[in-house]
Every structure is written in C-alpha cells, then in structure tokens.
Amino acid sequence: MAIHPDDRLNGDADPFKGDPNFMASLARGLEVIQAFTPQRRLLSISQISQKTGIPRAAVRRCLYTLSKLGFVYAEDGKNYQLRPRILSLGHAYLASTPLARAAQPVLKQLSDMLNESCSIATLDGDDILYIARASSSRIMTIDLDIGSRLPAWSTSMGRVLLSYLPDEQLNALLGRITMIRYTPQTVDSVAKLREELKRVRQQGYALNDQELEMGLRSIAVPIINPQGVVEAALNVGVHAGQVSAEELQTRVLPELQNAARELALLLD
C-alpha cells in the first residue's frame, strides 16, 4: 500500500496504528527519501520534518541511518542531499518493467523524427513517474529524467492517466490535491479539472498549453495493453514559440498515437 504524504505516522493521524505488521520506522525512512525533489535537492532536518510531519528527532535518526548506508550525505553537516546509490532502489523496478526496458529505441526514433523531447510516465500516487525519456533539448527550467516526478493533475501525461481512473479513486485524489496556479493558463479549480479530464477521456489525448510552465506545450496519449488497461502515458513536449497547439494536434498527435500502439505491443 502506497503512503500518501498527507498520511502522517504520528499519533491519532497514523492510518496504520494498531497494525502489528506495519514497520513505522521503515515507512518514515521512505518518507524522508521522498521529501527530496528536483526542486528541493538540499533539505535540512527541520525542513524535512515540516514537509513530512515526522518529528525532528526521528528525521535525524532516519538521515543518520541513510547516511551510514550511503543513500544521503550532508557536505556542510546540515543540508542533506541524495547520493547516486539511491538509484539502486528504483533499478529493480525499472529493470523488471518491460515497457521501461524496451521503450527507449521507440522513444529515440520518435524524438529524432519530430526533433522534440518524448517521455513515458506511469501514475505513482498523486504524481507521474518518468520511466523512459528521449530528450532533443531542454525545454523546462526543471531538469527531467528517468525517476523524475511531477504532479499528475498539472501535466499532459498525468491527465491522460487520471482520465482513466475509476471514479472512486479519482474522487479521492481530487479531494486531497493542492492546485497551484503555475501560470496564468493553469486550470485553477477541481471543477474545471474534472471537465478537462472528461474531455481528455473522450478525445483520447491531453493537450497542456503552458499550464505547467510558460513556453512549454505538451501533448500526451495513453499506452493501452492488449487487455484494454492503460499502463502508461506517452508525450511530446515542445517550445510554445516554435510549435503551435494546432500543429501539435495535426502533425505530432498522429505520430504519437502510432508510437503508443507500437509500445503497446511490448505489453503483450
């Protein structure tokens, strides 16, 4: 069972209180690891405590243990960051996922043909998790790579994945997210987001026009396995000043859909 950041492991808010098989110390360690993001690569004990709701003393013990194991370090003794060894935790997943293993040649071909960046992501909690990427150029201020995460509701791939969720699961997610107005064009209410997700499901693709970052347009489609289940999403990101929304739909979308069908064969 995934731990949502809002599920605190302390006191009456602990959703696993009374479960003798649940290891709270392990859960805390994983929450500490997940506190680090591309936007916040350096974090102090107090910052991690504030972000996770875990007491400072417990955060300190987690960081001490993770440091001894080689997963984090603090050059100045105060501000911690992840070490490359952390990648080993995700390697087993990526190595065992056929789509992540085999998708790179297809992504590279699509990226070369369109001369644009292409990515594949899956839904992980309230975020999308990048599992494959072919980049022609950096078009975001955030440096994205395999293992990067972004809020699902604000991205084209995330909206594709959310649009296929069962109602109960989608309602729970929409009830707990915090919608940030990243740009003047960002969808700024749950009601508007619901309408957008309905449109995405009906048309079979999501177009994000500078909602996450000004100057960035992206379009995404689902990757559907032979059983009809959406396994992941595939997108292309472009400079808004170079590629119009109309061109994304007329020129890029057909190629994206062809690539998604090819990738779906890897899931058979």
C-alpha positions as CSV (number, residue, x, y, z in Angstrom):
1,M,0.0,0.0,0.0
2,A,1.4,3.4,-1.0
3,I,1.9,6.0,1.7
4,H,0.5,9.4,0.8
5,P,2.4,12.3,2.1
6,D,-0.6,13.6,3.9
7,D,-0.9,10.3,5.9
8,R,1.2,11.1,9.0
9,L,2.8,8.4,11.0
10,N,2.3,10.1,14.4
11,G,-0.4,10.0,17.0
12,D,-4.1,9.6,16.1
13,A,-3.4,10.6,12.4
14,D,-1.5,7.3,11.9
15,P,-3.6,5.3,9.4
16,F,-1.7,2.1,10.4
17,K,-1.9,2.5,14.2
18,G,-2.5,-0.9,15.8
19,D,-1.2,-2.9,12.8
20,P,1.5,-5.2,14.3
21,N,2.9,-5.9,10.9
22,F,3.5,-2.3,9.9
23,M,7.1,-1.0,10.3
24,A,6.7,2.7,11.1
25,S,10.5,3.2,11.1
26,L,10.8,1.9,7.6
27,A,7.8,4.0,6.5
28,R,9.4,7.1,8.0
29,G,12.7,6.4,6.2
30,L,10.9,6.1,2.9
31,E,9.0,9.4,3.5
32,V,12.3,11.1,4.3
33,I,13.7,9.9,0.9
34,Q,10.6,11.1,-0.9
35,A,10.9,14.5,0.6
36,F,13.7,15.3,-1.8
37,T,12.6,16.6,-5.2
38,P,14.2,18.1,-8.3
39,Q,13.1,21.5,-6.9
40,R,14.4,20.8,-3.4
41,R,17.6,18.9,-3.7
42,L,19.1,20.2,-0.4
43,L,17.0,19.8,2.7
44,S,17.7,20.3,6.4
45,I,16.3,18.2,9.2
46,S,13.8,20.9,10.1
47,Q,12.6,21.3,6.5
48,I,12.1,17.5,6.1
49,S,10.3,17.4,9.5
50,Q,8.0,20.2,8.4
51,K,7.3,18.6,5.0
52,T,6.6,15.1,6.2
53,G,5.2,15.8,9.7
54,I,7.8,13.4,11.2
55,P,9.4,14.7,14.4
56,R,12.8,16.2,14.1
57,A,14.4,13.5,16.3
58,A,13.0,10.8,14.1
59,V,14.1,12.6,10.9
60,R,17.6,12.9,12.4
61,R,17.8,9.1,13.1
62,C,16.5,8.3,9.5
63,L,19.1,10.6,8.0
64,Y,21.8,9.1,10.2
65,T,20.9,5.6,9.0
66,L,20.5,6.6,5.4
67,S,23.9,8.3,5.6
68,K,25.6,5.3,7.0
69,L,24.1,3.2,4.2
70,G,25.4,5.6,1.6
71,F,22.0,6.9,0.4
72,V,22.3,10.6,1.6
73,Y,25.0,13.0,2.7
74,A,25.4,16.5,4.0
75,E,28.5,18.3,2.8
76,D,28.1,21.1,5.3
77,G,26.7,18.8,8.0
78,K,23.3,20.4,7.9
79,N,21.8,20.3,4.5
80,Y,21.3,16.8,3.1
81,Q,21.0,15.6,-0.4
82,L,20.6,12.2,-2.1
83,R,23.6,10.2,-3.2
84,P,23.7,8.2,-6.5
85,R,23.2,5.0,-4.6
86,I,19.6,5.9,-4.2
87,L,19.1,4.9,-7.8
88,S,19.6,1.3,-6.8
89,L,16.2,1.4,-5.0
90,G,14.4,2.0,-8.3
91,H,16.7,0.0,-10.5
92,A,14.9,-3.3,-9.7
93,Y,11.5,-1.8,-10.8
94,L,12.8,-0.3,-14.0
95,A,14.8,-3.4,-14.9
96,S,11.7,-5.6,-14.4
97,T,9.3,-3.4,-16.3
98,P,9.2,-4.5,-20.0
99,L,8.0,-1.1,-21.1
100,A,10.8,0.8,-19.4
101,R,13.4,-1.7,-20.7
102,A,12.2,-1.8,-24.3
103,A,10.7,1.6,-24.9
104,Q,14.0,3.6,-25.4
105,P,14.5,2.7,-29.1
106,V,10.9,3.7,-30.0
107,L,11.2,6.9,-28.0
108,K,14.6,7.8,-29.6
109,Q,13.1,7.2,-33.1
110,L,10.1,9.4,-32.3
111,S,12.3,12.1,-30.8
112,D,14.6,12.1,-33.9
113,M,11.7,12.2,-36.3
114,L,9.9,15.1,-34.6
115,N,13.1,16.7,-33.3
116,E,11.3,17.1,-29.9
117,S,11.6,15.6,-26.4
118,C,9.5,12.5,-25.7
119,S,8.7,10.8,-22.4
120,I,6.8,7.9,-20.9
121,A,5.4,8.0,-17.4
122,T,3.2,6.0,-15.1
123,L,1.0,7.1,-12.2
124,D,2.5,6.8,-8.8
125,G,0.2,8.1,-6.1
126,D,-0.7,11.7,-7.0
127,D,2.3,12.1,-9.2
128,I,3.6,10.9,-12.5
129,L,6.9,9.0,-12.5
130,Y,9.1,9.2,-15.6
131,I,10.3,5.7,-16.6
132,A,11.7,6.5,-20.1
133,R,12.8,9.7,-21.9
134,A,14.5,10.8,-25.1
135,S,15.4,14.5,-25.0
136,S,16.3,16.6,-28.0
137,S,16.7,19.7,-26.0
138,R,15.9,21.1,-22.5
139,I,12.7,23.0,-22.7
140,M,11.8,23.3,-19.0
141,T,13.5,25.0,-16.1
142,I,13.1,21.7,-14.3
143,D,15.6,19.1,-15.4
144,L,13.6,16.0,-16.1
145,D,15.0,12.5,-16.4
146,I,14.1,8.9,-15.6
147,G,12.8,8.8,-12.0
148,S,11.6,12.4,-12.0
149,R,8.1,13.2,-10.6
150,L,5.6,15.9,-11.3
151,P,2.0,16.5,-10.0
152,A,-0.3,14.4,-12.2
153,W,-3.1,16.9,-12.4
154,S,-0.9,19.6,-14.0
155,T,0.7,17.5,-16.7
156,S,-0.5,16.1,-20.1
157,M,0.6,12.6,-19.2
158,G,-0.9,12.9,-15.8
159,R,-4.2,14.0,-17.1
160,V,-4.3,11.1,-19.6
161,L,-3.7,8.7,-16.7
162,L,-6.2,10.3,-14.4
163,S,-8.9,10.3,-17.0
164,Y,-8.9,6.5,-17.0
165,L,-9.1,6.1,-13.2
166,P,-12.2,4.6,-11.6
167,D,-14.5,7.3,-10.2
168,E,-13.8,6.4,-6.5
169,Q,-10.0,6.6,-7.0
170,L,-10.2,9.8,-8.9
171,N,-12.5,11.4,-6.4
172,A,-10.2,10.6,-3.6
173,L,-7.2,12.1,-5.4
174,L,-9.0,15.3,-6.4
175,G,-10.2,15.6,-2.8
176,R,-6.7,15.9,-1.5
177,I,-4.6,17.6,-4.1
178,T,-3.5,21.2,-3.8
179,M,-3.9,23.1,-7.0
180,I,-1.1,25.6,-7.7
181,R,-1.5,28.3,-10.3
182,Y,1.8,27.7,-12.0
183,T,1.0,30.1,-14.9
184,P,-1.9,32.4,-15.9
185,Q,-3.2,29.5,-18.0
186,T,-3.2,26.8,-15.3
187,V,-6.6,25.2,-14.7
188,D,-7.3,26.6,-11.3
189,S,-10.2,24.6,-9.9
190,V,-11.2,21.0,-9.3
191,A,-14.5,21.5,-11.2
192,K,-12.5,22.8,-14.3
193,L,-10.1,19.9,-14.0
194,R,-12.9,17.4,-13.9
195,E,-14.3,18.8,-17.2
196,E,-10.8,18.7,-18.7
197,L,-10.4,15.0,-17.7
198,K,-13.7,14.2,-19.3
199,R,-12.6,15.9,-22.5
200,V,-9.3,14.0,-22.4
201,R,-11.0,10.6,-22.0
202,Q,-13.5,11.4,-24.8
203,Q,-10.8,12.6,-27.3
204,G,-8.1,10.1,-26.4
205,Y,-5.3,12.7,-25.7
206,A,-4.4,15.6,-23.4
207,L,-3.0,18.9,-24.6
208,N,-1.3,21.0,-22.0
209,D,-0.8,24.6,-23.3
210,Q,1.7,26.4,-21.0
211,E,-0.2,25.4,-17.8
212,L,2.8,23.9,-16.0
213,E,5.4,26.4,-17.4
214,M,5.2,29.3,-19.8
215,G,6.7,28.4,-23.1
216,L,6.0,24.7,-22.8
217,R,3.3,22.9,-24.7
218,S,2.9,19.1,-24.5
219,I,0.5,16.5,-25.8
220,A,0.1,13.0,-24.4
221,V,-1.7,9.8,-25.3
222,P,-2.3,6.5,-23.3
223,I,-0.4,3.3,-23.8
224,I,-3.0,0.6,-23.6
225,N,-2.2,-3.0,-23.1
226,P,-3.9,-5.8,-25.0
227,Q,-6.4,-6.3,-22.1
228,G,-7.5,-2.7,-22.5
229,V,-5.8,-1.4,-19.4
230,V,-3.9,1.9,-19.5
231,E,-0.3,1.1,-18.4
232,A,1.4,4.4,-19.0
233,A,1.3,7.6,-21.0
234,L,3.5,8.9,-23.8
235,N,4.0,12.6,-24.5
236,V,5.9,15.1,-26.7
237,G,7.0,18.4,-25.3
238,V,7.7,21.4,-27.5
239,H,8.6,25.1,-27.3
240,A,5.4,27.1,-27.5
241,G,7.1,29.7,-29.6
242,Q,8.1,27.2,-32.2
243,V,5.1,24.8,-32.3
244,S,1.5,25.9,-32.1
245,A,-1.2,23.9,-30.4
246,E,-2.8,23.3,-33.7
247,E,0.4,21.8,-35.1
248,L,0.7,19.5,-32.1
249,Q,-2.7,18.1,-32.9
250,T,-2.3,17.8,-36.7
251,R,1.4,16.9,-37.1
252,V,2.6,15.5,-33.8
253,L,-0.5,13.6,-32.5
254,P,-0.7,11.0,-35.3
255,E,2.9,10.1,-34.8
256,L,2.4,9.9,-31.1
257,Q,-0.5,7.6,-31.4
258,N,1.5,5.4,-33.8
259,A,4.3,5.1,-31.3
260,A,1.9,4.4,-28.5
261,R,0.4,1.5,-30.5
262,E,3.9,0.2,-31.1
263,L,4.8,0.4,-27.5
264,A,1.6,-1.4,-26.5
265,L,2.9,-4.4,-28.3
266,L,5.7,-4.7,-25.7
267,L,3.0,-5.3,-23.1
268,D,1.6,-8.4,-24.7
